[in-house]
């Protein structure tokens, strides 16, 4: 799949894209594999049954399975990532989730480089039942509107909009990206996003891509990889993702693999300090 120039411009301007039905032919296998991976890991967070009270999350999710790992080789995902980030983009990570209830407004981070999160929703979600909501343009970090939003709602933590703005989170002006299984939703991780009204076992997994870093930026790669320690990851990728990688896939893995030697020790320390790996 090759993105049209209009799609690239739309993503750069508004910070998201939606591809209805892009994976419709594959969604049954994807969903069955999603459920099997969770079953193999105890059914919920840290090997315990999902309790329907808190989000269950599993990092390096697609890395657990050969078929799911191959999704990053798929021309549909590869074409999307290449079209926005360049042919030498990095695959960063993936997470599998059972979401519970609302997720308040936040952005994943705020740095100059774009980063794409591709989301597969395995249950139909509408505006009032857990669909991703985004504030278009809020990913543009040098824009006055985006900067004002960031001051009110800093990245990395969820915003209490009742306290900050005097309105409930679902009243914030935004676009709801309603989705059916088989659709693909992609967004810049700097964009302000949220969801409201979702069920207590909302199935979704994401795949994250970012640009290749220059040699003088490798300290940032090192730091980003180190942050995986709170999820108890020993390497930048799971064993199956690495073992089944073709030379073409390795283009998107090699930079982070070459800079992950510190992660195992950080994770060892995190396991001593944390009762469970982070949920998000």
N, C-alpha and C positions, 0 to 999 in steps of 0.2 A: 504493500500500500504506500503510495506516495501522496503526501499532503499537498493540496492546492495552495497557491500563494495566499488566497483569501483565508484559508484555514490557519495558516501560519500567522497572518496579520491579525486575525480574530483572537488567537491565543495570546499573542504579544500585547494586544490592546486590552482585552477583557480578562485574560488569565484562566480561561477554561475552554474545553471542547467536549462535546458529547457525540458519540457515534452510535446511533440507534441500531440494534440488531447486528452489530459487527461480529459478535461471537455466538449468534443464535444456533448455528449448526454444531457448536462444540459445547454448549452450556450444560447438557446433561452429563457428559463425561467430566467436565470441570466441577460441577456440583457434587457428583458422586465421589470424586477424588478429594474434594474439600472435606466432605464428611468422613472419609476414611482416614485422612491425615489426623483430624481431630480425634477420631476413635482410637487411633494408634497412640495418641498422646493423652489418653485418659478422659477425653471428652470435654475438657475445660481448662482453665488456667492452672499452670504448673501441675498437670496430671490429675487434677481433681475435677469432678463433675461440674459442669457449668451451673452456677447457683441462681441464675436469673436475677441477681441483685447488682452485680458489677460486671463490667466488661471483662471478657476472657480474651486474651491476646496471645498469639504464638508468633515469635519473630523467626526470620529466615523460613517463612512458611512455604513458599513454592520450592525452596531448596530441599524440602523433605522428600520430593517425589520426582522421578525422571520425567514424566509427562508434564507436570506443572513447571518444572525447570525449563522445559523446552518452549514455554510460552514466550520467553524473552528472545527466542530465535524466530518466532512467528513473524512473517512479513508485515502483519497488521500492526503489531506493537513496535517492531523494529522500524518500520516506516514512519510511524508517529514520532518516536523518540529521535530518530535521525533528522527528521524534517525540522524539528525545533532546536535540538541540541548539537547536531553535527554527527557525522558517521562514527566518530570515536567516543561517543558518550559512554559513561559508566553506568552499569547496573549497580544500584546502591543496596537495596534490601527489599524485603516484602514482609507483610504481616497478615495473618489470618485472624479474624475477629468474630466473636459473638457480641454485638453491641447491645447495650441495655439503656432504654430511655433516651434522654436528651443529651446532646453534646453542645455546650455553649460556644459562643463565638471565640475564635482564636485563629492564629496562623502558626504554622509549624516552626518557622524561623523568619529572619529578616536579614538577608545578606545580598550582595550585588548579583550573584549568579542565579539564574533560573534553575528550578528543579521541578520535575514532573512527577506527580503521583497519579498512577492509572488505577482506577477503582472498578472492581467487579462486584456488583450487588447481586446476590443470589436469591433475593426475595424482592418482589415488587414493592417499591417505595414511592409514595406520593408526598406532596408538600407537608401534609399533616401526619405522615406515618413514617418519618425517618429519612426522607430524601435529603441528599446533600444540598445545602443552601450556600451560595457564594455571594460576596459583594463585588461586582465586576469592577476591575481596575484597582482594587486594593492591594494588588501585588506590586504595583509600580512604586518602588521605594523612594524615588526622588520627587514624586508628585505631591502637591500640597494636600489634596484630599486623602491620599494614602497615609501621608505623614500624620495628619490630624487623627485619623483612625488609629494609627499605631500608638499615638500618645494616650488615647483613651483606652485602647485595648492592646496592650503590649503582646508581642509574639511569645509563644512558649507557655502561655497560661490562659485559662478560660476566663472570659469576661462576665462580670455580674452587671448585665445591662440595666436591670432595675435600679441599681445603685448609681451607675454611671450616667445613664440616659433617661431614666424614668419610664422605661418601657420594658415589656417582656422580650426575651430573645427572639421569639417568633414574630415580633412586630417590627424588627429591624428591616428596613428596605433591602431586598435581596432577590436573587433569582434562585428558584428551587429547581434542581436538576432531577426531575422525576425519572425513575429508571425501572426497567423490566429486566429480568434475567436474560443475558445475551447482549445487553447494551454495554458500552464502555464509556466511562466518564473520566476525563483527565483534567487536572488542574495544577496550576503553579502553587507550590507549597507555601509561598509567601502570601497567598490570598487569604482574606478573612473568610472562614467557613464554619458551618455549624449544622446541626440537624435536630429536629424536634418531633416528638410524638411517636417515636419508633417503638417496636416491640421489644421484649426482653430477651430475644434470641435472634437478633438481626444479623444475618450472615453476609459478610463482606470481606474481601481481601484486596490488598493493594500491592502494587509494584512501583518502586521508586527509581527514577533515573535522574542523572545530573550530568553536566558537561565534564569532559576530561580536563584535568587540572594541569597547568604549566608546572615546570620543574621548580620554579620559585614559589609555588603555592602548596607544595607537598606537606608543609606543616599543618595546613588546614585539613588535608585528607587524613593525616595522622590523628588529629583531634576528633574529627567526625567519626572515624572508626572506633576510637576510644570510647565514645559515647554508647556504643553497643554493649559495653560491660554491664550496664544496668539491666539489660535483657538477658544476661548470662550467656552471651555468645563468645566462643573461644576463637573463632576465625571470622573473617569478613563475610564468608559465605559458608553454607552448609556443605557437607561432604558430597552429597549427590549432585549438587549444582556444579561442583568442581570436577568430579570424576567423569561426568557425562559431557563435559564442555568440548565442543568442536573448536578448531582454530578461530572460526568466525566469532564464536561466543567469547573466547578468551580475550578478544579485543576489548570487551566490555567489563572484564573481570580483573585484568592483569594489574592495573594501577593500584587498586585497593588490596589485592593479594600481596603485592610487593611492599605494602605499608601497614600490615596488620600484626607484626611480630610482637607488639606490646600488648595486644588485646587479651591474650590468655591470662597474663598476670593481673591485669586490671579486673578481669572477671573473677579470678580466684579471690581477690580482696572483696569484690562486691558480694559474692556468695556468703562471705563471713559476716558482712554488715547488713544484709537484707534478708527478710524472711521469705521473700518470693521475688521473682523477676518483675520488672515494671510492667504495668498494664497499658502503657501508652505514653 
